Amino acid sequence: MDFLETIIQKKVEEVAAMPQETEKVVAKRPSFYQQVKERPQKMHLIAEIKRASPSKGDINQAIDPVTQAQAYEAAGVSGISVLTDQQFFKGSLADLEAVSKAVSVPILCKDFIIDKKQLIRAKNAGASIVLLIVAALEPARFVALYQEAETLGLEVLVETHNAAEFQQAQALGAKIIGVNNRDLKTFDVSLDVSVALAPQPSEAVYISESGIRTAADVLQLAPFYHGVLVGETLMRSNRIAETAADLQVSRR
């Protein structure tokens, strides 16, 4: 089964039925990019709120997103990612909006974004960063949505999984580039993906995503990446402060 293709097919239907919102004036959050550039000596942690996933099923359905987000912020994370896809990840825009009102750190809207409608809804709900997945978009569409997001004042985490997608992100001049260790077609995960793509130093900020569980995993990535995005490990943890601290290792 091609998970990504299935998800995008459903997302097309969802977006077609989605009302068009008018852009609202929202409170400005700190820049995630600038935050990383100002503190290059540490591995920055984007902590995720993820109730479920297609590969793992329910992860933590009992979670209160606001309580979880406040625990993340208290643990010193550099950003919070909120899954807003309902059908496959059991998230919602309401989760994003509630979290945005409760914390002041940068907030990433984690969804399969294919249309400007979604960008506006994410901004209106309080997101300061949006995810654009290279594998989910035709090249021209990817560039157009990236430019639309920047026009809206949003930062963009450009997600890649292989060398061709990585080069596409670099060619665009993306400031924040993610390498997803999960193959979105099969949902197989391996940190070897991030290791193999190990980026050379540049002006961009590089984030490794998925499959990161321990400080040892983060230390393996630290020579090449500025931070990690971690969901399941934190969502299953009964010691959020300790788990988050373990993952925020020194890069040097």
C-alpha positions in Angstrom: 0.0 0.0 0.0 1.2 3.5 -0.9 0.2 5.4 2.3 1.1 8.9 0.9 -1.0 8.4 -2.3 -3.9 7.3 -0.2 -3.6 10.2 2.2 -3.3 12.8 -0.6 -6.4 11.4 -2.4 -8.4 11.9 0.7 -6.8 15.3 1.3 -7.9 16.5 -2.2 -11.5 15.6 -1.3 -11.1 17.4 2.1 -9.7 20.6 0.6 -12.4 20.7 -2.1 -15.1 20.8 0.7 -13.1 23.2 2.9 -14.4 26.7 3.3 -12.2 29.6 2.2 -11.1 31.6 5.2 -10.0 35.2 5.2 -6.5 35.9 6.6 -6.7 37.2 10.2 -4.2 39.3 12.2 -2.5 37.0 14.6 0.1 37.4 17.4 3.6 37.1 16.1 5.8 34.3 17.4 9.5 34.0 17.6 11.2 32.8 14.4 12.3 29.2 14.7 15.0 29.7 12.1 16.4 32.7 14.0 16.3 30.8 17.3 18.4 28.0 15.9 20.9 30.4 14.3 21.3 32.2 17.7 21.9 28.9 19.6 23.9 26.7 17.2 25.6 24.8 20.0 22.5 22.7 21.0 20.3 20.2 19.2 16.9 21.9 19.0 13.8 19.9 19.7 10.5 20.2 18.0 8.2 18.2 20.2 5.1 16.8 18.5 1.5 16.3 19.6 0.4 13.2 17.7 -2.6 11.1 18.9 -2.3 8.4 16.3 -0.7 7.4 13.0 -1.5 5.0 10.1 1.4 2.8 11.0 1.2 2.7 14.8 -2.6 3.2 15.3 -3.5 4.9 18.6 -0.5 6.4 20.3 -2.0 8.5 23.1 -5.7 9.3 22.5 -6.2 10.4 26.1 -3.9 13.3 25.8 -4.9 16.9 26.5 -3.0 18.9 23.9 -2.8 22.0 26.0 -1.4 20.1 29.0 1.1 18.3 26.7 2.2 21.5 25.0 2.7 23.3 28.3 4.8 20.4 29.5 6.9 20.7 26.3 7.4 24.4 26.7 8.4 24.0 30.3 11.0 21.4 29.2 12.6 24.0 27.0 11.7 22.8 23.5 12.4 25.1 20.6 9.1 24.4 18.9 5.9 22.4 19.1 4.4 20.4 16.2 0.7 19.8 16.1 -0.9 17.1 13.9 -4.0 18.6 12.4 -5.0 15.7 10.0 -8.1 14.1 11.4 -8.7 11.0 9.3 -5.3 9.4 9.5 -3.7 11.0 12.6 -6.8 11.9 14.7 -5.6 15.5 15.1 -7.6 18.7 14.4 -7.2 22.4 13.8 -8.9 22.8 17.1 -5.9 21.2 18.8 -3.6 23.6 17.0 -5.7 26.6 18.0 -5.9 25.5 21.7 -2.1 24.9 21.8 -1.4 28.3 20.1 -3.3 30.1 22.9 -1.4 28.2 25.7 2.3 28.6 24.7 4.5 31.2 23.1 7.1 29.0 21.3 7.0 28.6 17.5 4.2 26.2 16.4 4.3 23.9 13.4 1.1 22.9 11.6 1.8 19.3 10.7 -0.5 18.2 7.8 -0.5 17.3 4.2 -0.7 20.7 2.7 -1.7 20.9 -1.0 -3.6 24.2 -1.2 -3.4 27.8 -0.1 -6.7 27.3 1.8 -4.8 25.2 4.3 -2.0 27.7 4.7 -4.5 30.5 5.7 -6.4 28.2 8.1 -3.1 27.2 9.7 -2.1 30.8 10.2 -5.5 31.8 11.5 -5.3 28.9 14.0 -2.0 30.2 15.4 0.7 28.3 13.5 3.9 30.1 12.7 5.4 27.3 10.7 3.9 25.0 8.1 5.1 21.7 6.6 5.4 21.3 2.9 6.3 17.7 1.8 8.2 17.6 -1.5 7.0 14.1 -2.3 3.3 15.2 -2.0 3.5 18.1 -4.5 4.3 18.6 -8.1 7.4 20.9 -8.4 5.6 24.0 -9.6 2.9 23.5 -6.9 5.6 23.1 -4.2 7.3 26.4 -5.3 4.0 28.2 -5.4 2.9 27.1 -2.0 6.3 27.9 -0.5 6.0 31.4 -1.8 2.4 31.8 -0.6 3.4 30.7 2.9 6.2 33.2 3.0 3.8 35.9 1.8 1.6 35.0 4.7 4.5 35.5 7.1 4.8 31.8 7.8 8.1 29.9 8.1 8.2 26.7 6.1 9.7 23.3 7.1 10.4 21.6 3.8 10.3 17.9 4.2 12.5 15.6 2.1 13.3 11.9 2.1 15.9 11.3 -0.7 18.7 13.1 -2.5 16.5 14.4 -5.3 14.0 16.0 -3.0 16.8 17.4 -0.8 18.3 19.1 -3.8 14.9 20.5 -4.8 14.6 22.1 -1.3 18.1 23.5 -1.6 17.5 24.8 -5.1 14.5 26.7 -3.8 16.6 28.3 -1.1 14.5 26.8 1.7 15.6 28.1 5.1 14.4 25.1 7.1 14.9 21.6 5.5 13.7 18.4 7.1 14.8 14.9 6.3 12.1 12.4 7.2 13.5 9.0 8.2 10.1 7.6 7.4 9.3 6.5 3.9 5.8 8.0 3.4 5.0 5.4 0.8 5.6 2.4 3.1 6.0 4.1 6.5 9.2 2.1 7.1 11.6 4.1 9.3 15.4 4.2 9.4 17.8 6.8 10.8 20.2 5.7 8.0 18.1 8.1 5.7 19.3 11.1 7.7 22.8 9.8 7.9 23.0 9.1 4.2 21.8 12.6 3.3 24.0 14.3 5.9 23.9 17.9 4.8 27.0 20.1 4.3 27.0 23.4 6.3 25.1 26.2 4.7 22.7 29.0 5.7 19.8 26.5 6.0 18.7 24.9 9.2 18.5 21.1 9.0 16.1 19.0 11.0 15.9 15.2 11.2 12.4 13.8 11.6 10.9 10.5 12.7 12.3 7.4 14.4 14.3 9.3 17.0 14.0 7.7 20.5 17.1 8.2 22.5 20.0 10.7 23.2 22.2 8.3 21.4 20.1 8.7 18.2 20.3 12.5 18.5 24.1 12.4 19.1 24.4 10.3 15.9 22.7 13.1 14.0 24.3 16.1 15.8 27.3 16.5 13.5 25.0 17.2 10.6 21.7 18.5 11.8 20.6 21.4 14.0 17.6 19.7 15.5 15.2 16.8 15.6 11.4 16.5 15.4 10.1 13.9 17.9 6.6 12.7 18.4 5.9 9.1 19.4 8.7 8.9 22.0 7.4 12.0 23.8 3.7 11.1 23.4 4.4 7.7 25.1 6.6 9.2 27.8 5.5 9.4 31.4 8.5 11.7 32.1 8.2 14.5 29.5 10.7 16.8 31.2 13.3 14.1 31.5 12.7 12.7 28.0 12.9 16.1 26.4 16.0 17.0 28.3 17.7 13.8 27.2 17.0 14.6 23.5 18.4 18.2 23.7 22.0 17.2 23.5 25.0 19.5 22.8 26.2 19.6 19.2 29.8 20.4 20.2 
